[in-house]
C-alpha cells in the first residue's frame, strides 16, 4: 500500500524526510541553503524544522519506532 493512503506510513515518511534534511544540512549547509524558495525549498524548510524542533522530532521518531516495532 502506498504511503499516501496509510496515515502511519505517511507520518514515517515525513519524519524520515525531516531527519534526513537536517542531517544533510549539518554536513553540507550550502546544498540546502541555495534553494530556499520553490519546489526544492521544501527540503530547506524540513531541515529548519528538524533543527529548531529537534527535541519534538526526536520524541516523534522514538514513538514511531516503538509503534512500528511493537504494535504492528
Secondary structure, DSSP 8 states (H G I E B T S, - for coil): --TTT-HHHHHHHHHHHHHHHHHHHHH-HHHHHT--SSTTHHHHHHHHHHHHTHHHHHHHHHHHHHIIIII-
